[in-house]
């Protein structure tokens, strides 16, 4: 009997090893680390560089080149203007830089027509109005924007531009059926002004 091992002293069987268990443990740490690295490299660093350029460089073509040329600069400035206001500054300079980008900067300026801050909307309108003929085309497209404030500003601005906005007449005529009464009125006034100014030439 002395050589028998009691059931109490028998060793418990080892738990089966899960293939790749070590990899899974590493993945729990590596995946969040990779996500943070991606966030920092592709979002945070470009944002900080753009913010630094807007704050410390002058509004010039040199700044546009520093940010990677018109297309890259327009994309970065557009993202900058969509960031929370507590993180950004000199937003007027960012809008002016978008204007210097030319055609690539137009989508960002059109988006700014719907900004919650009035001065941003006014600044965007002024820049688009000066970017002819590209600005007129952008304002015509803005008449179909989802934001009624953007549509209203686009219609009013096209009316103020006058004869040079005649390419926007089809879009203004379509805006006569806008669901927003103020936009309909502004579109009608714009068409009237363009016609009056053309007739007086």
C-alpha positions in Angstrom: 0.0 0.0 0.0 2.9 2.3 0.7 3.8 2.5 -3.0 0.3 3.7 -4.0 -0.3 7.4 -4.6 -3.4 8.8 -3.1 -5.9 10.6 -5.3 -5.2 13.8 -3.3 -1.6 13.9 -4.3 -2.1 13.2 -7.9 -0.9 16.1 -10.1 -3.7 18.0 -12.0 -3.5 17.6 -15.7 -1.9 20.6 -17.5 -4.3 22.9 -19.3 -4.1 22.5 -23.1 -1.9 25.1 -24.7 -3.7 27.4 -27.2 -1.6 27.6 -30.4 -0.5 31.2 -31.0 -1.4 32.2 -27.4 1.8 34.2 -27.1 1.0 36.1 -30.4 -2.4 36.9 -29.1 -0.9 38.4 -25.9 1.5 40.5 -27.9 -1.3 41.6 -30.2 -3.3 43.1 -27.3 -0.4 45.5 -26.8 0.8 45.9 -30.4 -2.5 46.9 -32.0 -3.2 49.9 -29.7 0.4 50.9 -30.0 0.2 50.7 -33.8 -3.0 52.7 -33.8 -1.5 55.5 -31.7 1.6 55.6 -33.9 -0.6 55.9 -37.0 -2.7 58.6 -35.3 0.4 60.6 -34.3 2.2 60.2 -37.6 -0.6 60.8 -40.0 -2.9 63.2 -38.1 -1.3 64.9 -35.1 2.1 65.8 -36.6 0.7 67.1 -39.9 -1.9 69.2 -37.9 0.9 70.7 -35.7 3.0 71.5 -38.7 0.0 73.2 -40.4 -0.8 75.1 -37.3 2.7 76.3 -36.9 2.8 77.4 -40.6 -0.5 79.3 -40.2 0.6 81.0 -36.9 4.2 81.8 -37.8 4.5 82.1 -41.6 3.1 85.0 -43.7 0.1 84.5 -46.0 2.2 83.9 -49.2 2.9 81.3 -51.8 6.1 80.4 -49.9 3.8 79.1 -47.1 1.8 77.1 -49.6 5.0 75.5 -50.9 6.2 74.8 -47.3 2.9 72.9 -46.8 3.6 70.7 -49.9 2.2 72.7 -52.8 -1.3 73.9 -53.6 -3.1 70.5 -53.5 -1.4 69.2 -50.4 -1.7 72.6 -48.7 -5.4 72.9 -49.5 -6.1 69.4 -48.0 -4.2 70.2 -44.9 -5.7 73.7 -44.4 -9.2 72.2 -45.0 -8.6 69.7 -42.2 -7.2 72.4 -40.0 -10.3 74.5 -40.4 -12.5 71.5 -39.4 -10.6 71.0 -36.1 -12.2 72.4 -32.9 -11.7 76.1 -32.5 -9.9 75.6 -29.2 -7.1 73.9 -31.1 -6.8 76.4 -34.0 -6.1 80.0 -34.4 -5.6 82.6 -37.1 -8.5 81.0 -39.1 -8.7 84.1 -41.3 -5.1 83.5 -42.4 -6.0 79.8 -43.1 -8.8 81.0 -45.3 -6.6 83.4 -47.2 -4.0 80.6 -47.7 -6.8 78.4 -49.1 -7.5 81.2 -51.6 -3.8 81.3 -52.6 -4.1 77.5 -53.4 -6.3 78.4 -56.3 -8.6 75.7 -57.6 -7.6 73.0 -55.0 -8.6 75.5 -52.2 -12.1 76.0 -53.5 -13.8 73.0 -51.8 -12.5 74.1 -48.4 -13.8 77.7 -49.0 -17.2 76.4 -50.1 -17.3 74.3 -46.9 -16.5 77.4 -44.9 -19.7 79.0 -46.3 -21.6 76.8 -43.8 -19.3 77.6 -40.8 -21.1 78.4 -37.5 -19.0 81.6 -37.2 -20.4 84.5 -39.2 -17.0 86.1 -39.9 -15.7 82.9 -41.3 -18.6 82.7 -43.7 -18.1 86.3 -44.8 -14.4 85.9 -45.3 -15.0 82.7 -47.4 -17.5 84.6 -49.6 -15.1 87.5 -50.2 -12.3 85.1 -51.2 -14.5 83.1 -53.5 -16.0 86.2 -55.1 -12.4 87.4 -56.0 -11.4 84.0 -57.5 -13.0 84.4 -60.9 -14.0 82.5 -62.9 -13.4 79.6 -60.6 -15.1 81.3 -57.6 -18.3 81.8 -59.6 -18.4 78.1 -60.5 -17.8 77.2 -56.9 -20.6 79.6 -55.7 -22.9 78.1 -58.3 -22.2 74.6 -56.9 -22.7 75.9 -53.4 -26.3 76.7 -54.3 -26.9 72.9 -54.0 -25.1 72.7 -50.6 -26.8 71.0 -47.7 -26.4 74.0 -45.5 -29.1 76.7 -46.1 -26.7 79.4 -44.9 -24.2 78.4 -47.5 -26.8 78.5 -50.2 -28.1 81.9 -49.1 -24.6 83.4 -49.1 -23.8 81.9 -52.5 -26.9 83.4 -54.1 -26.4 86.8 -52.5 -22.7 86.9 -53.6 -23.5 85.9 -57.2 -25.9 88.7 -57.4 -23.3 91.2 -56.2 -20.8 89.9 -58.7 -23.1 90.8 -61.5 -22.6 90.1 -65.2 -19.5 88.0 -64.5 -21.7 85.6 -62.7 -23.9 84.9 -65.8 -22.5 81.3 -66.0 -24.3 80.7 -62.7 -27.7 81.6 -64.1 -28.8 77.9 -64.5 -27.9 77.2 -60.9 -29.7 80.3 -59.7 -32.8 79.4 -61.7 -32.8 75.9 -60.1 -32.4 77.7 -56.7 -35.8 79.4 -57.3 -37.3 76.1 -56.2 -35.2 75.8 -53.0 -37.0 74.6 -49.9 -35.7 77.7 -48.0 -37.7 80.9 -48.6 -34.7 83.1 -48.0 -32.6 81.2 -50.6 -35.4 81.5 -53.2 -35.7 85.2 -52.6 -31.9 85.7 -52.9 -31.7 83.6 -56.1 -34.5 85.7 -57.7 -32.8 89.0 -56.6 -29.5 87.7 -58.0 -31.0 86.9 -61.4 -32.6 90.3 -61.5 -29.4 92.1 -60.7 -27.4 90.1 -63.3 -30.1 90.9 -65.9 -30.3 94.6 -65.0 -26.5 95.0 -65.0 -26.2 93.2 -68.4 -29.0 95.3 -69.8 -27.4 98.6 -68.7 -24.1 97.8 -70.4 
